[in-house]
Structure formats: structure tokens, C-alpha cells
Amino acid sequence: MVRHTLLVQLLVLLGVSLFSQQTPSTSTAAVALQLPVLLQENVVAGKTPAGTKIQCKLIAATLVAGTVIPKNAVLSGEVTESLAKTGNDPSRLSVRMDSAQWKTGSASLKVYLTRWYYPTTEASGQDLQYGAPASPKRTWNGMGQYPDPNSPVYKPFPTESDKPKNSVPDTPAAVTSDHPTLMKNVDSVRKDDGSLAIVSAHSNLKLDKLTTYVLAADDVLPATKK
């Protein structure tokens, strides 16, 4: 009886040990590949035709299938769908990247433009927060529009009389966020061939070459199938 009890306890402990070893691999596999990139040219749905070859530059070294693709590697691909918004029909845009090249190597891949991007705000040197505690500087929303910062307390630039003597002149500069966010009024859809497209029923989709977008094999959030 004692031996039987000890055997049961040993099997239970062994089962717990095996389960704890399997858990990390499952969570690791669930991490989605994301490539932050800068396009080499602007892309406008309906104006940039499907089939247009495009390139972008990787802004951070990324591990892809066991290969580290270094920062500034050039990714090449094409626009596979480009439709402007017309009437009740939404704007649609699909971009696929097939390869990456850098000085010492290359790699094949298949990633798509997602609805995620890194916002860029316009800062102005030492007078960044002049006039209001949280000045709403013009912010690029990822799809071709700058929201209008109308506010009774907002002062985009101080007047000469407001500035202290011997102050350093304002120097506008673009500041990119450390965290990606979703493009406003943009959805992601999975196409029948397995590729991704972004869709907007609100306005025409536009990609700016000065904005950092996210490429991935899948959208960061679940996408609906259409």
C-alpha cells in the first residue's frame, strides 16, 4: 500500500513537471512577428495601382525564422490591391513584402501592411509645452490626415513679446512614439488568398513615407474575413 501511494505521488509530480515545461513554448509561439518600417514612397489607394513595386526600410533589427534582419535592411514587395473610396464602397489597400536584403545577406518572407503605425508628433524645441500644459500639436493619424488642433488655449507658437530674452529659437522636429497605435477608422480584413488588406469606409487610404508602419504575417488584433 505504501509503495502504491508513493508511485501515485511520483506520477502526479511528473505530470506537473511536464506541463510546466510545455507552457512557455506555447506562449512563445503566440507572439506575432512585427516589422516596423518606413516606406520609400507615398502610397495612395486608387492612385497607386495594384502591381506597383515598392520598397521600405526596416527601422529596428528583427528576428525572422531564426535570421536576424538588421536595421536599415531594405524590404521589397508590391501593392496587391488599391481601391479608392467611391460612394458607399470603402477604400481598400493591400501591400505585401516578399524579401529583405542587406549588405551581408538576404531573406525571403511574406508579410503584409497592417492597420498599426507609430504616431508622429510635431515638437518645437525648448518651447514644446509653451502656452498650455498639454498642447495638442499636429499629429499624423496614419492614413493621410492631420487633425485640426482647434483649442481656445492652444498657442502653436509664442509671439516675440511672450518669449524671454536670449531664448533659443523654436526648432520644429518630428518625434515618433515608442508604441504603435491603430489607424483611425481603419479595419483589417483577411482575403480569400490568405493575405491582409486594410479598409476604410470613412476616407481614402493614404500611406506617408515619413510615417512608421507595421508589417506582419497577421494583424496584431483578430481580423474579420471578407
GIBELRA-V225197 format. One record per helix or strand. SS is the DSSP state (a for helix, b for strand). FROM is the first residue (numbers start at 0). TO is the last residue. If there is no record, write none. Layout:
# GIBELRA-V225197
{{SS,FROM,TO} {SS,FROM,TO}}
This chain:
# GIBELRA-V225197
{{a,1,28} {b,33,38} {b,42,43} {b,52,57} {b,61,63} {b,66,68} {b,73,82} {b,85,85} {b,88,88} {b,90,101} {b,104,117} {b,119,123} {a,124,126} {b,138,139} {b,145,145} {b,171,175} {b,180,181} {b,186,189} {b,195,199} {b,205,206} {b,211,215} {b,223,224}}
